[in-house]
Amino acid sequence: MSSHPFAETPEPPYVAVIFTSVRTPGDNGYAVMSASMDALAREQPGFLGIESAREGVGITVSYWADQAAARGWKQVAAHLVAQRRGRDVWYADYRVRVATVEREYGPESSSLDGEH
C-alpha cells in the first residue's frame, strides 16, 4: 500500500463511486468493518484505489476499472452486510454517486485545463 494520500489511477476513463456520509455517534464496530471492507475491496476485480476523508461529513471515493467492476463490488456478500449495518447503525444520512472520470490532472500536468 502506498503512503501517497491519493489513489494511483490509470489514464481515464474509469469509474468513481463517491460515498458521502454523516455518522451516528459512537463506533459500534465501524472501525473494524471499515478496515475489513477496505482490504476486501482491494481484492476485487477492477479495483483501482480508494481515497477517504472525514471531518463532520465523510467522503470516500473508490475507483474502478469500469461500471461492471463497480457493480460487482456492490454485490459482494460481505459488502452487502456492511451496507445493511451502515443503514441501520452507522450512518445518520448518506449518498452514493457513481461517475465516469473523463479527465485527471494535478500539479505535474503541463496543461492548465487538465487535457493530456
MARVEX-887436 format. One record per residue: residue number from 1; residue in three letters; x, y, z of N, C-alpha, C in turn. Coordinates in nm, 2 decimals, padded with zeros to 4 digits, always signed. Last residue first. Layout:
N
+-----+-----+--------+--------+--------+--------+--------+--------+--------+--------+--------+
!   i !  aa !   n.c1 !   n.c2 !   n.c3 !  ca.c1 !  ca.c2 !  ca.c3 !   c.c1 !   c.c2 !   c.c3 !
+-----+-----+--------+--------+--------+--------+--------+--------+--------+--------+--------+
! NUM ! ALA !      X !      Y !      Z !      X !      Y !      Z !      X !      Y !      Z !
...
+-----+-----+--------+--------+--------+--------+--------+--------+--------+--------+--------+
//
This chain:
116
+-----+-----+--------+--------+--------+--------+--------+--------+--------+--------+--------+
!   i !  aa !   n.c1 !   n.c2 !   n.c3 !  ca.c1 !  ca.c2 !  ca.c3 !   c.c1 !   c.c2 !   c.c3 !
+-----+-----+--------+--------+--------+--------+--------+--------+--------+--------+--------+
! 116 ! HIS ! -00.48 ! +01.60 ! -02.15 ! -00.35 ! +01.54 ! -02.17 ! -00.31 ! +01.54 ! -02.32 !
! 115 ! GLU ! -00.63 ! +01.87 ! -01.99 ! -00.63 ! +01.79 ! -02.11 ! -00.49 ! +01.73 ! -02.12 !
! 114 ! GLY ! -00.62 ! +02.06 ! -01.78 ! -00.63 ! +01.92 ! -01.75 ! -00.63 ! +01.82 ! -01.87 !
! 113 ! ASP ! -00.58 ! +02.32 ! -01.83 ! -00.72 ! +02.27 ! -01.84 ! -00.73 ! +02.12 ! -01.81 !
! 112 ! LEU ! -00.31 ! +02.37 ! -01.82 ! -00.40 ! +02.43 ! -01.71 ! -00.54 ! +02.37 ! -01.72 !
! 111 ! SER ! -00.07 ! +02.11 ! -01.87 ! -00.18 ! +02.19 ! -01.92 ! -00.27 ! +02.24 ! -01.81 !
! 110 ! SER ! +00.11 ! +01.95 ! -01.75 ! +00.16 ! +02.06 ! -01.82 ! +00.05 ! +02.16 ! -01.87 !
! 109 ! SER ! +00.08 ! +01.81 ! -01.42 ! +00.02 ! +01.83 ! -01.55 ! +00.08 ! +01.96 ! -01.62 !
! 108 ! GLU ! +00.16 ! +01.80 ! -01.16 ! +00.25 ! +01.76 ! -01.26 ! +00.20 ! +01.78 ! -01.40 !
! 107 ! PRO ! -00.07 ! +01.87 ! -01.01 ! +00.04 ! +01.97 ! -01.03 ! +00.14 ! +01.93 ! -01.13 !
! 106 ! GLY ! -00.31 ! +01.70 ! -01.21 ! -00.26 ! +01.75 ! -01.08 ! -00.15 ! +01.85 ! -01.11 !
! 105 ! TYR ! -00.60 ! +01.54 ! -01.36 ! -00.48 ! +01.62 ! -01.36 ! -00.44 ! +01.67 ! -01.22 !
! 104 ! GLU ! -00.82 ! +01.36 ! -01.56 ! -00.75 ! +01.37 ! -01.43 ! -00.62 ! +01.45 ! -01.45 !
! 103 ! ARG ! -01.13 ! +01.31 ! -01.71 ! -01.00 ! +01.37 ! -01.71 ! -00.95 ! +01.36 ! -01.57 !
! 102 ! GLU ! -01.35 ! +01.14 ! -01.67 ! -01.31 ! +01.16 ! -01.81 ! -01.17 ! +01.23 ! -01.81 !
! 101 ! VAL ! -01.50 ! +00.91 ! -01.47 ! -01.39 ! +01.01 ! -01.47 ! -01.34 ! +01.02 ! -01.62 !
! 100 ! THR ! -01.83 ! +00.86 ! -01.42 ! -01.72 ! +00.82 ! -01.50 ! -01.62 ! +00.94 ! -01.50 !
!  99 ! ALA ! -01.98 ! +00.80 ! -01.10 ! -01.95 ! +00.88 ! -01.21 ! -01.84 ! +00.82 ! -01.29 !
!  98 ! VAL ! -02.23 ! +00.77 ! -00.85 ! -02.14 ! +00.69 ! -00.94 ! -02.11 ! +00.78 ! -01.07 !
!  97 ! ARG ! -02.29 ! +00.82 ! -00.51 ! -02.29 ! +00.88 ! -00.65 ! -02.19 ! +00.80 ! -00.73 !
!  96 ! VAL ! -02.47 ! +00.79 ! -00.23 ! -02.38 ! +00.72 ! -00.32 ! -02.40 ! +00.78 ! -00.46 !
!  95 ! ARG ! -02.52 ! +00.94 ! +00.09 ! -02.54 ! +00.94 ! -00.06 ! -02.44 ! +00.86 ! -00.13 !
!  94 ! TYR ! -02.66 ! +00.94 ! +00.42 ! -02.56 ! +00.91 ! +00.32 ! -02.61 ! +00.93 ! +00.18 !
!  93 ! ASP ! -02.71 ! +00.98 ! +00.77 ! -02.75 ! +01.00 ! +00.63 ! -02.64 ! +00.97 ! +00.54 !
!  92 ! ALA ! -02.62 ! +00.84 ! +00.99 ! -02.75 ! +00.93 ! +01.01 ! -02.80 ! +00.96 ! +00.87 !
!  91 ! TYR ! -02.48 ! +00.53 ! +01.00 ! -02.50 ! +00.65 ! +00.92 ! -02.63 ! +00.72 ! +00.95 !
!  90 ! TRP ! -02.46 ! +00.29 ! +01.15 ! -02.35 ! +00.38 ! +01.15 ! -02.38 ! +00.52 ! +01.08 !
!  89 ! VAL ! -02.72 ! +00.13 ! +01.16 ! -02.64 ! +00.17 ! +01.28 ! -02.55 ! +00.29 ! +01.26 !
!  88 ! ASP ! -02.85 ! +00.07 ! +00.92 ! -02.92 ! +00.05 ! +01.05 ! -02.85 ! +00.12 ! +01.16 !
!  87 ! ARG ! -02.67 ! +00.13 ! +00.71 ! -02.81 ! +00.19 ! +00.71 ! -02.87 ! +00.19 ! +00.85 !
!  86 ! GLY ! -02.46 ! -00.03 ! +00.79 ! -02.44 ! +00.12 ! +00.78 ! -02.58 ! +00.19 ! +00.78 !
!  85 ! ARG ! -02.57 ! -00.28 ! +00.77 ! -02.53 ! -00.23 ! +00.91 ! -02.51 ! -00.08 ! +00.90 !
!  84 ! ARG ! -02.59 ! -00.29 ! +00.49 ! -02.71 ! -00.30 ! +00.58 ! -02.68 ! -00.25 ! +00.72 !
!  83 ! GLN ! -02.32 ! -00.28 ! +00.42 ! -02.42 ! -00.17 ! +00.37 ! -02.54 ! -00.17 ! +00.46 !
!  82 ! ALA ! -02.22 ! -00.51 ! +00.53 ! -02.17 ! -00.38 ! +00.58 ! -02.27 ! -00.27 ! +00.54 !
!  81 ! VAL ! -02.36 ! -00.70 ! +00.37 ! -02.38 ! -00.70 ! +00.52 ! -02.33 ! -00.56 ! +00.57 !
!  80 ! LEU ! -02.25 ! -00.63 ! +00.12 ! -02.39 ! -00.62 ! +00.14 ! -02.43 ! -00.62 ! +00.29 !
!  79 ! HIS ! -01.99 ! -00.71 ! +00.17 ! -02.02 ! -00.57 ! +00.15 ! -02.16 ! -00.54 ! +00.17 !
!  78 ! ALA ! -02.01 ! -00.99 ! +00.17 ! -01.97 ! -00.92 ! +00.30 ! -02.00 ! -00.77 ! +00.29 !
!  77 ! ALA ! -02.10 ! -01.03 ! -00.10 ! -02.18 ! -01.06 ! +00.02 ! -02.14 ! -00.99 ! +00.14 !
!  76 ! VAL ! -02.09 ! -00.79 ! -00.35 ! -02.01 ! -00.88 ! -00.27 ! -02.08 ! -00.90 ! -00.14 !
!  75 ! GLN ! -02.23 ! -00.59 ! -00.50 ! -02.30 ! -00.72 ! -00.47 ! -02.21 ! -00.82 ! -00.39 !
!  74 ! LYS ! -02.05 ! -00.38 ! -00.53 ! -02.18 ! -00.35 ! -00.46 ! -02.25 ! -00.48 ! -00.42 !
!  73 ! TRP ! -01.86 ! -00.50 ! -00.70 ! -01.83 ! -00.47 ! -00.56 ! -01.95 ! -00.45 ! -00.48 !
!  72 ! GLY ! -02.01 ! -00.50 ! -00.94 ! -01.97 ! -00.63 ! -00.88 ! -01.93 ! -00.61 ! -00.73 !
!  71 ! ARG ! -02.03 ! -00.23 ! -01.00 ! -02.15 ! -00.31 ! -00.97 ! -02.11 ! -00.44 ! -00.90 !
!  70 ! ALA ! -01.75 ! -00.19 ! -01.06 ! -01.82 ! -00.11 ! -00.95 ! -01.95 ! -00.18 ! -00.91 !
!  69 ! ALA ! -01.72 ! -00.36 ! -01.28 ! -01.64 ! -00.38 ! -01.16 ! -01.71 ! -00.31 ! -01.04 !
!  68 ! ALA ! -01.90 ! -00.24 ! -01.46 ! -01.92 ! -00.37 ! -01.42 ! -01.85 ! -00.40 ! -01.29 !
!  67 ! GLN ! -01.79 ! +00.02 ! -01.51 ! -01.92 ! +00.01 ! -01.44 ! -01.94 ! -00.13 ! -01.39 !
!  66 ! ASP ! -01.43 ! -00.01 ! -01.45 ! -01.55 ! +00.01 ! -01.53 ! -01.67 ! -00.01 ! -01.45 !
!  65 ! ALA ! -01.23 ! +00.00 ! -01.26 ! -01.19 ! +00.00 ! -01.40 ! -01.31 ! +00.03 ! -01.49 !
!  64 ! TRP ! -01.28 ! +00.23 ! -00.99 ! -01.30 ! +00.10 ! -01.05 ! -01.27 ! +00.11 ! -01.20 !
!  63 ! TYR ! -01.23 ! +00.38 ! -00.67 ! -01.21 ! +00.39 ! -00.82 ! -01.21 ! +00.25 ! -00.88 !
!  62 ! SER ! -01.41 ! +00.54 ! -00.42 ! -01.34 ! +00.42 ! -00.46 ! -01.34 ! +00.43 ! -00.62 !
!  61 ! VAL ! -01.41 ! +00.78 ! -00.18 ! -01.42 ! +00.76 ! -00.32 ! -01.34 ! +00.64 ! -00.36 !
!  60 ! THR ! -01.58 ! +00.91 ! +00.09 ! -01.49 ! +00.80 ! +00.05 ! -01.52 ! +00.78 ! -00.10 !
!  59 ! ILE ! -01.63 ! +01.15 ! +00.32 ! -01.63 ! +01.13 ! +00.18 ! -01.53 ! +01.02 ! +00.15 !
!  58 ! GLY ! -01.82 ! +01.27 ! +00.60 ! -01.72 ! +01.18 ! +00.54 ! -01.74 ! +01.16 ! +00.40 !
!  57 ! VAL ! -01.85 ! +01.56 ! +00.78 ! -01.91 ! +01.48 ! +00.66 ! -01.79 ! +01.40 ! +00.61 !
!  56 ! GLY ! -01.67 ! +01.58 ! +01.02 ! -01.81 ! +01.62 ! +01.01 ! -01.88 ! +01.53 ! +00.90 !
!  55 ! GLU ! -01.44 ! +01.47 ! +00.84 ! -01.44 ! +01.57 ! +00.94 ! -01.58 ! +01.63 ! +00.94 !
!  54 ! ARG ! -01.26 ! +01.24 ! +00.66 ! -01.38 ! +01.26 ! +00.75 ! -01.35 ! +01.37 ! +00.84 !
!  53 ! ALA ! -01.18 ! +01.08 ! +00.35 ! -01.16 ! +01.19 ! +00.45 ! -01.28 ! +01.20 ! +00.53 !
!  52 ! SER ! -01.02 ! +00.86 ! +00.12 ! -01.12 ! +00.89 ! +00.22 ! -01.08 ! +01.00 ! +00.31 !
!  51 ! GLU ! -00.98 ! +00.67 ! -00.17 ! -00.94 ! +00.79 ! -00.10 ! -01.05 ! +00.82 ! +00.00 !
!  50 ! ILE ! -00.86 ! +00.39 ! -00.36 ! -00.96 ! +00.45 ! -00.27 ! -00.90 ! +00.57 ! -00.20 !
!  49 ! GLY ! -00.83 ! +00.19 ! -00.66 ! -00.78 ! +00.26 ! -00.55 ! -00.89 ! +00.32 ! -00.47 !
!  48 ! LEU ! -00.92 ! -00.01 ! -00.84 ! -00.81 ! +00.08 ! -00.88 ! -00.75 ! +00.15 ! -00.76 !
!  47 ! PHE ! -01.07 ! -00.32 ! -00.91 ! -01.04 ! -00.22 ! -00.81 ! -00.91 ! -00.14 ! -00.85 !
!  46 ! GLY ! -01.10 ! -00.53 ! -01.09 ! -01.13 ! -00.40 ! -01.14 ! -01.11 ! -00.29 ! -01.04 !
!  45 ! PRO ! -01.19 ! -00.77 ! -00.85 ! -01.15 ! -00.74 ! -00.99 ! -01.19 ! -00.60 ! -01.03 !
!  44 ! GLN ! -01.09 ! -00.71 ! -00.51 ! -01.19 ! -00.73 ! -00.61 ! -01.14 ! -00.70 ! -00.75 !
!  43 ! GLU ! -00.91 ! -00.66 ! -00.31 ! -00.90 ! -00.79 ! -00.37 ! -01.00 ! -00.81 ! -00.49 !
!  42 ! ARG ! -00.99 ! -00.41 ! -00.21 ! -00.86 ! -00.42 ! -00.28 ! -00.84 ! -00.55 ! -00.35 !
!  41 ! ALA ! -01.22 ! -00.48 ! -00.07 ! -01.23 ! -00.40 ! -00.19 ! -01.10 ! -00.42 ! -00.28 !
!  40 ! LEU ! -01.10 ! -00.59 ! +00.16 ! -01.18 ! -00.68 ! +00.07 ! -01.19 ! -00.61 ! -00.07 !
!  39 ! ALA ! -00.98 ! -00.37 ! +00.29 ! -00.90 ! -00.48 ! +00.24 ! -00.97 ! -00.57 ! +00.14 !
!  38 ! ASP ! -01.21 ! -00.22 ! +00.33 ! -01.10 ! -00.16 ! +00.26 ! -01.02 ! -00.28 ! +00.20 !
!  37 ! MET ! -01.36 ! -00.39 ! +00.50 ! -01.41 ! -00.35 ! +00.37 ! -01.30 ! -00.30 ! +00.28 !
!  36 ! SER ! -01.19 ! -00.39 ! +00.73 ! -01.22 ! -00.51 ! +00.66 ! -01.27 ! -00.49 ! +00.52 !
!  35 ! ALA ! -01.21 ! -00.12 ! +00.80 ! -01.08 ! -00.18 ! +00.77 ! -01.10 ! -00.31 ! +00.69 !
!  34 ! SER ! -01.48 ! -00.11 ! +00.86 ! -01.43 ! -00.02 ! +00.76 ! -01.29 ! -00.08 ! +00.71 !
!  33 ! MET ! -01.51 ! -00.29 ! +01.07 ! -01.57 ! -00.32 ! +00.95 ! -01.51 ! -00.23 ! +00.84 !
!  32 ! VAL ! -01.36 ! -00.15 ! +01.27 ! -01.32 ! -00.29 ! +01.23 ! -01.38 ! -00.32 ! +01.09 !
!  31 ! ALA ! -01.50 ! +00.09 ! +01.29 ! -01.36 ! +00.09 ! +01.25 ! -01.32 ! -00.05 ! +01.20 !
!  30 ! TYR ! -01.77 ! +00.01 ! +01.38 ! -01.74 ! +00.07 ! +01.25 ! -01.60 ! +00.06 ! +01.20 !
!  29 ! GLY ! -01.85 ! -00.08 ! +01.62 ! -01.79 ! -00.18 ! +01.53 ! -01.75 ! -00.12 ! +01.39 !
!  28 ! ASN ! -01.94 ! +00.15 ! +01.75 ! -02.03 ! +00.04 ! +01.72 ! -01.98 ! -00.06 ! +01.62 !
!  27 ! ASP ! -01.86 ! +00.43 ! +01.79 ! -01.80 ! +00.34 ! +01.69 ! -01.89 ! +00.23 ! +01.65 !
!  26 ! GLY ! -02.06 ! +00.73 ! +01.83 ! -02.00 ! +00.61 ! +01.87 ! -01.95 ! +00.53 ! +01.75 !
!  25 ! PRO ! -02.34 ! +00.88 ! +01.64 ! -02.24 ! +00.88 ! +01.75 ! -02.19 ! +00.74 ! +01.78 !
!  24 ! THR ! -02.34 ! +00.84 ! +01.28 ! -02.41 ! +00.84 ! +01.41 ! -02.30 ! +00.84 ! +01.52 !
!  23 ! ARG ! -02.20 ! +01.03 ! +01.01 ! -02.20 ! +00.92 ! +01.10 ! -02.30 ! +00.95 ! +01.22 !
!  22 ! VAL ! -02.28 ! +01.10 ! +00.69 ! -02.28 ! +01.16 ! +00.82 ! -02.30 ! +01.05 ! +00.92 !
!  21 ! SER ! -02.12 ! +01.07 ! +00.37 ! -02.20 ! +01.03 ! +00.48 ! -02.18 ! +01.12 ! +00.60 !
!  20 ! THR ! -02.07 ! +00.97 ! +00.03 ! -02.07 ! +01.08 ! +00.13 ! -02.16 ! +01.05 ! +00.24 !
!  19 ! PHE ! -01.90 ! +00.80 ! -00.20 ! -01.99 ! +00.78 ! -00.08 ! -01.97 ! +00.89 ! +00.02 !
!  18 ! ILE ! -01.86 ! +00.76 ! -00.53 ! -01.84 ! +00.86 ! -00.43 ! -01.95 ! +00.84 ! -00.32 !
!  17 ! VAL ! -01.69 ! +00.58 ! -00.75 ! -01.80 ! +00.56 ! -00.66 ! -01.78 ! +00.65 ! -00.54 !
!  16 ! ALA ! -01.57 ! +00.63 ! -01.07 ! -01.56 ! +00.67 ! -00.93 ! -01.69 ! +00.65 ! -00.86 !
!  15 ! VAL ! -01.42 ! +00.45 ! -01.34 ! -01.54 ! +00.48 ! -01.26 ! -01.50 ! +00.52 ! -01.12 !
!  14 ! TYR ! -01.24 ! +00.59 ! -01.62 ! -01.26 ! +00.48 ! -01.52 ! -01.37 ! +00.53 ! -01.43 !
!  13 ! PRO ! -01.07 ! +00.68 ! -01.93 ! -01.18 ! +00.68 ! -01.84 ! -01.18 ! +00.56 ! -01.74 !
!  12 ! PRO ! -00.77 ! +00.80 ! -01.76 ! -00.92 ! +00.79 ! -01.78 ! -00.95 ! +00.73 ! -01.92 !
!  11 ! GLU ! -00.48 ! +00.61 ! -01.67 ! -00.54 ! +00.72 ! -01.76 ! -00.69 ! +00.69 ! -01.77 !
!  10 ! PRO ! -00.52 ! +00.48 ! -01.33 ! -00.47 ! +00.48 ! -01.47 ! -00.52 ! +00.60 ! -01.55 !
!   9 ! THR ! -00.44 ! +00.60 ! -01.00 ! -00.53 ! +00.55 ! -01.10 ! -00.47 ! +00.56 ! -01.24 !
!   8 ! GLU ! -00.36 ! +00.57 ! -00.69 ! -00.28 ! +00.58 ! -00.82 ! -00.37 ! +00.51 ! -00.93 !
!   7 ! ALA ! -00.52 ! +00.79 ! -00.46 ! -00.52 ! +00.66 ! -00.53 ! -00.44 ! +00.68 ! -00.66 !
!   6 ! PHE ! -00.33 ! +00.99 ! -00.24 ! -00.42 ! +00.98 ! -00.35 ! -00.41 ! +00.84 ! -00.41 !
!   5 ! PRO ! -00.13 ! +01.00 ! -00.04 ! -00.27 ! +01.01 ! +00.00 ! -00.37 ! +00.99 ! -00.11 !
!   4 ! HIS ! +00.13 ! +00.75 ! -00.04 ! +00.07 ! +00.87 ! -00.11 ! -00.08 ! +00.88 ! -00.07 !
!   3 ! SER ! +00.21 ! +00.52 ! +00.05 ! +00.19 ! +00.62 ! +00.16 ! +00.14 ! +00.75 ! +00.10 !
!   2 ! SER ! +00.05 ! +00.22 ! -00.08 ! +00.13 ! +00.34 ! -00.10 ! +00.11 ! +00.44 ! +00.02 !
!   1 ! MET ! +00.08 ! -00.12 ! +00.00 ! +00.00 ! +00.00 ! +00.00 ! +00.09 ! +00.12 ! +00.00 !
+-----+-----+--------+--------+--------+--------+--------+--------+--------+--------+--------+
//
